[in-house]
């Protein structure tokens, strides 16, 4: 807000000046007293000047609410925009019709590919989007030392980024082991944020007791990895804000609702973390979290407050989250308190969507210094051969509905020292191919529960370092899919019997595209159809999102990186053979 706007809002609020816009005859939510009141909303210069009795507002322009519910715009408290496969502008075009007006984005994914250039791209490309995009600077690039990432951001590298506009603090600190053990390089990053009075996001699955106390004592403020109502309450007791996450792969909201009550709801937030266009188009964004919470028994006003004022206060965004004088005119008109599909969406006093349709499109900018990130060396089908001396091996066991895996064992077929696929066993080869520094690294392992019968699926989105990851029953199709990814500049590729059945190009860091959301969603739907119907992937798992998280070495239990199998619980590399 500049001085002119500041003076104007005061003049309008005092009645000395006419408002730009008046929303008449609305049922307005007071998030502070948790009650509804009838009134007119006065807006000037994109900000709320105040409210007056219904029908008494004076302005140069009028919009009729017709008794609809007027609530603050929804806030996603933690999201990786890159996981939507869309550029920030296209992501804005997708989620604003759902009523999301602000997101707290952690560009961890693109930073692991492009470093500082990736973060700068996310800032510049979102600067003029209708959606208000606030950033948390990634804390773990790379996430661990047990994989090759595209960049290495230490405390010195992130310090200047923490001072940029729209930067709120430090992104999820996934190296909780480093924090708990007092590793200087890790704590230096946290201190860079703490010393500036900025926020630090948390990421601490299955941690409790003294370890959790040490983690919180470092300055961590939020948690989006809670699994049970008990865990939610314990973490709130430590002073954390706990996020009820509903993404495409990780869906924790229903499991946590039982821990939310009239005493602790002020320390709860909603987030999506990772959500694909298909999920957003069919179910919604944060409005889906609100809808599910209400269906699960939460009071509608409480659910709306969690999606608005709670997030604003947690991230110290004092200019939004409520219908109050001096705050941004980011608000929604709702027909009911059950479905939460906005009839109209306003951002900074401008209507951007109506009845689910975008009215103000955000235009993409040219992606500079974030394309052509496919530096693969010495790759061939022969490099995928899995040499074994023993047939008793470790296996990554997929657990449907989440990103946690189990550490399994199996007896497999070995012929002439090589693993051979057994059609009677649901065990496939999985490989991670390094693509940042042309090291030629390939990590090989085995995975059970994915369900593919014949062919291969490859993707350049492999959390968190985003090397290439491929799964299949034969080396030729796996190699073909990987080679297609290199040709595309990143994306998704499905192969069978020496033929590419379908692919999607994601040229921005191998993670995103500027193509419209509905087109991307349509292409992804086709790929899902091929995966399920032709390749026979297990219908209980998402064929792409599940694969994305198999290389994430900070989520238990057994994962794979370009350096081999990784036991997250023991936090060390382990051999494939037992």
N, C-alpha and C positions, 0 to 999 in steps of 0.2 A: 504493500500500500504506500502510495506517495502522499505528499503533503496536500495536494489538491483534493485527492479522494478523501483524505482524513477530514479536511474542513467541510467538504460537501456532505459527508455522512452525518456529521454533527448538525449541520444546518437543516437537513431533511428530518432528522430525528426530532429536532426542536420545533418543527413546523415552519421554519423560516424559508424553506425551499421545497419545491415540489419533487417527489421521487421520480426516478426514471420509469419504474415498473411497480405495479401493485397487483399482487395475487389475491383476489377477493374471495371471501366466503370459504376459507379453508379451516379444517380441523387440525390445529398445529400441535406438534409434540414438544412439550417442555421436558428436556432430558434431565434437567436438574431436580425438578420436583416429581418427575415421572408421572406427568398428568397431561391430559389434552385440554385445549381451550380453543374456542372459536374466534377467528380474527382475520384481518387482512395483513399481508406481509408487504413491507415497503423495501424496495431495493434501489440502490444508486451506485453507479460506478463499479458494479459487480459485487457489492457488499450489502449486507443487511443493515438497514437504517433503524428498523424497529418493527413492531406490530401495533395495530390499532384495532378498535372494535370492528366487528364484521360489518362491511358495507361503508365504513367511514374513511377508508384510505383514499388519498389524493395523489395522482401521478399523471405523467404524460402518456402512459400506456397501461392498459389493464388486461389481465388474464383471469379467467373465471375458473376457480377450483371446484365449484359446485359441491362443496361439502366433503371433498376428498381429503384423505389424510396427508398432511404435509410434514415430512420428516427430513432430517439432515441427510446429505449424501453418504453412502456407505464407504467404509475405508477397509481395504485389505491390508492387514498389519504385517504380512510377510509373503512375498511372492518373488519367484524368479521368472521374469517376463520371458526369458529365453526358452523356457520349457513349454511355452505356448506355440513355439516355432515361428512366432510372428515378431516383426520389428516393433519397437515401442509405439509407433504411430498406428500400425494396424491393430496392435493389442488395445490401444485406446478406442479405436473404432468398434472393437468387439465387445468390450466390457462396459462402456458408458451406457448403452441402452439397458443394461441390467441394473443400473443405479449405482455403480461404483464410480465415485468421483475422485478418489485419492487412493494411491497404492504406495506402500513402503516396499520398494524393490531392492533386492540384493543381486547385483550383476555378477555374482560369483561365477556363473557358467562362462560368460564371455571373457571375464578376466582371466580365467584359467587357460583360455586359448590365446588371447591377444594382450593380456596385461593391462597397463595403463591406457593404451589405445582403445581397448574394449570399453573401459569405464567412461572414457571421454565420449565415445560414440553413443553410449546409453544416455549420457547427459545431454548431448547436443541434439540427438534424434528425438528426445522427449520434450525438449524445451518448449515447443509451440504446439504440443498435442493438447486436445481438449482435456484429457485426463491429467490430473495433477500427479506427477511422478516424483516421489522423494526417494533418495538413494541411501543405502547403507554400504559403506566401502567394504569389500570382501576382506575377511580376516585370514583366510586360509587358502592362499594361492602359492604353492600347491596345498591340497588338503592334508597330505602326508608326504613323507620322504620316500615312500614305498611305491612311487609311480612317477612317470615323467609328465609334467604339465607344460603348457606353453609359456609360462611366465613364473617368476618368483618375486612376490611382493613382500618385502620386509617392512619394518616399522618406518625406516627412512623413506621408502617409496610411497607409503600410504599417508604420511604426515601432510603433504601439501593438498592431497585430495580431500582430507577431512575438513579443510577450510573452504571448500567450494559451496556456492549457493545450492540449495535443495539437498545437501548432504546432511543427514541427521546423526550419523554415528558409524559404529563399526558393525559389520554384518555378522551373521551367526558364527560364533566361535566354536568350530567343530573339533578343534584340537583340545578337547577337555582334559586329556591326559597331560598335555603340556602345561595347561593352567594349573591343574591340581598338583603337579610335581614341581611347579615353580620354575619352569624353563624360561630363561631370561628373554630369548628371542620372541617367545610367545607373549609373555607379559609386557614386553616393550610395546607391542601393538595395542594391547588393551589399554595400557597407560597413555598412549597417544590420544585415545578417545576420552578416557577418564579425566586427563589433565585439562581438556578443553570443555569439560562439562557435558560431553556428548553421551549418547546411549550406546550400550553394547548388547547385541542380540545373542541369545543362547542357542545351544544345540547339544543336548545331553541325554541321549536315550539310556534308560536303565541305570542311572546313577542315583545313589541315595547316601544317607548318613553323612559322615565327615567329608567324603569326597564332594558331595553336592554342596555342603556348606562352604568348602574351600572355593568351589567354582563360583558360587553366588558372591562370596566375599571379594572376588576379583573385580566385581562391578557389573556382572551380567544382570540384565533386567527382564528378559523374556525367555519363554520356553515353548517350543512348538513340537516337541517330541514326547509329550506325555501320552501314556497308553491307557491308564485306568483312572477311575474317579479318585481312588486313594492317592495315586501319584499326583493328580491335579491338586488335591487339597494340601498335600505335603509341600508342594512347590509354592503354592500361594502362601503357606505359612512362613516360608523363607523370604517372602517379599517379592516373588516373581509375578509377572503377568503371564498367565497360561493361555496359549492359543488353541482354540478348537478348530482343527484343520480339516478341510474337506477338499482334497485334491482329486486328481484322476487316478493316481496310484495309491496315495496315502489318505485313508478316510477314517479319521479318529473322532469325528464330532459326536456321533451317537454313543460311542463308548465312553465319552467323557461327561456327557450331560448329567449323569447321575451324581456327579460330584459338585455340580453348580447349585447354589442355594441363595437365599435372600441375604446371606451375610457376606458371601465371597464373590458375587457376580461382578463387582466393580473391578476385580482383578482378572477378568476373562476377556479375551479378544477373539475375533474370527480371522482366519487366514485361509488361503488356498495353497500356498507353497508352490506346487507344480500342477498346472491344470491345462489340459489340451483344448483346442477350439471346439472339438466335437462335444465335449462335456459342457462347455460354456454355452454353446448354441442350443443344446437340448435341455439343460438343467438350470443354467444361469451361473452367476459368479458369487459374490458375497450375498446377494439376495437368496441364493440357494442355501447358504449356511443359516440365514435367518429363518427361512421357510422350514428347514429341517429341525431347527431348535424349537420352534413353536409347535411343530407336529409332535416333537418329542416331549412336550409338556411345559416348555418354558413360556413364561408370560410374554406376549408380543412386545410390550413396551421394554421389558428387560432385554429381549433379543435385539431390538433396534438400538438400544443404548450400548450394548456390547459392540455393535457394528459401527458406532459413531463416536460418542463422547469418550468411551473407554479407550479406543484406539488413539483419539486425538490427545487425550491426557497422558497416555503412556509415552507417546513420542513427542510430547510437548509442542503439539501443533495447536496453539491457542487461538488460531484464526479460523478454526473449522470445528465440525463435530456437533454443533448445536445451532438452533434457530435463535440467535441472540444478536443484539446490536454490535456492529463492528466486525462481525465474522463474515467469512466468504459466503456469498449467496450460492452455495452448493446444496441443492435440496431436491427432493423427489415428491411427486404426487402419486399416492397409492389408492387403488380402488378398494382394497380390503386388507385385512391383517392376517391373511392366511396364505395366499399365493406369493405376495410381495413382488409381483411383476409391475414395475413402475409404469404408470400411465404417461407421465412426462418426467424428463430429467433436465435439471438446470445446473450449469457450472458457471460460476462467476456471473450469475444473473442472466445467462444466455441459455435458451432452450437448445439442447444438443440431441435429444431423442424423444420420440413419442411412440407409445404402444409397441416398444421393442425395435423400432426402426430408427436408424441413425439419421440425423438431420444436419449435423455439422461434422464433416469429414476432416480428419487430421491427415495432412499430406506428408509422405515419407521424404527423407533427405537422402542424398547419395552416401552410401556406406563407404567411408574412407578408412584405409589401413586395417580393415577387418575382413577382407575377402582373400581367397587364394590360400587358405590355411591347410593345405594338404601336402605335407612334407614326409612322404612315405618312401622308405629306402629298402631295396633288396627284397621286395615282396613277391612271392609266387605261391602256387598251390603246394609246392614241395616244402615250403617253410611252415606249413600247417600240420605236417606229419607229427603225430604224438607218439614219441618213443617211450616205451615202458619196459622195465625189467621184471615188474611184478604185476599181478592182476588185481591186487587188493589196493583200492585207491580211495582218495577223498573225493566227494561229490558235492557240488553246490546244490542244495535242495531248495527249490522255489516254494515259497509260502504265498498262496494266492491272497490278493487284497492288500498287500503292503510291500515294503522294500526290504524288510528283514528276511534273511534266509537262514536255513539250518545247515549245520556242518554234518554232512552225511558220509556214509561209507558204502562201497559197492565192490562186487567182484565182476570184472569186465573181461571181454574177449581180447586176447593178445595173440597176434600171429606175426612171426618173424620180427618180434620186438616192437611191433606197432599196434596201437589201439585200433580195433575194428568195431564198427557200429553193429550192434545186435538189434534187429528190428523188434525182437520180443521184449526188449528192455527200454524203458523210457529214459535213456541216457544219451545225451548229445555232446558233441565237442563244442567248446566255447573258446574264442580267442580274442585278445585285445592287441591291436596293432598300433604302435606309437606313430603319431602323425605330426609332431611339433618340431622336432629337432633332427629328423632323419637318422635316428639312432639304429634303425633296423630291428628294434626290440619287438618281440612277439611273446605274449604270455598265453600259455595254453592250459586248459582245464576241462572239466566235465560238469555237466549240469543235468539235473533230473527234475521233472515236473513241468517243463516248458511244452512238451507234447508234440513238437514238430515230427512228422513222419518221414518226409523226404524233401530235401532242398536246403535253403539257407535264408537267413534274415540278417542284414547288416545295417548298422546305423552309426552316424558320427556323433551322436549324443550319448556320452557315457560318463555319467557323473563320477567324480567331479572334474577330472582332467580332460575329459572329452577326447580321448583317443578313439580309434575305430573299434567297434565291438561287433562280433559276428558269431552266430550260432548255426549249426547245421549237422547233417549226418554224413556229409562227404566233402572232401577238400576242394574238389573242382567247383562246385556250386558256391562254396564259401568264398573262394578266391575270386570268382566272377562277381559276386555281390560287392566285395571290397573294392575291386578295380572300378566298378561302376560308381562307387562313392567318390573315389579319387577323381574320376572324370567329371562328376557333377560339382565338385568343389564342396562336397559334404551333403548329407541328407539321409535318405532311407532307400534301401534296395532289397528286393526279394528275388531269389533265383531258384530255378529248378531245372534239372536235366539240361544244363548248359544254356539256359535262356533267362533273361531278365523278365520276370513276370510283371513287375511294376516298380516305379521309383518316384522319389520326390526330391527335388533339389532344394538345399538350404544353404545358399552361398554365403550368407553373412556368418562368418566364423564357423561354418558347418553346423550352425544351430538354428538360424532364422532365415526368413524371407520377407520381402516387401509385398508379396502377393496378398490379395484380399483374403480376409479370414475365412469367408465361406468357400472360396476356391481351395484353400489349404485344407479346410475341414473335409471337403468333398474328396480330395485326393487321399487324405488319410483314411477316410471311410473305405475307399476302394482297396487300399493296402491292407486294412484290417480284414476285409472280406476275403482277399486272396490268402492272407495268413491263416484264417480260420478254415476256409472251405477247400483251398487247394493244398496248402502245406500242413493242414490239420493241427495247427497250434492249439493247445489246451484252451478251451473257451472260458475257463475260470481265471485266466490271466490276460492282461493287456499285452499283446505281442510286441509292442514297441516300448511302452513305459517300463514294463518289467525288465526288458533287456537293458534299458538305460541305466538301471540301478544295480546291475550285477557287478559293475566296476567301482562301486562306491565303498572305499575302504574305511569308512567311519560308522557304518551301520552294520550291526552283527548279522550273521556270525561269520560265514565264509564268503569271500568275494575274490575277484580276479582283477589284476592290473596288468600293464604291459611288462611287469617284472615278475609275474607269476601269481600263484595263489596266496591269499592274505587272510590270516585268522584275526578277525577284528577283536575278539574277546582277549586273545593273548597279545594282540597288537604286534604281530610279527609275520614274516613270510613263512610259509610251510610247504613242504614238498607234496607233490601230487600223490606219490606212492606212500602207502602205509607200511 
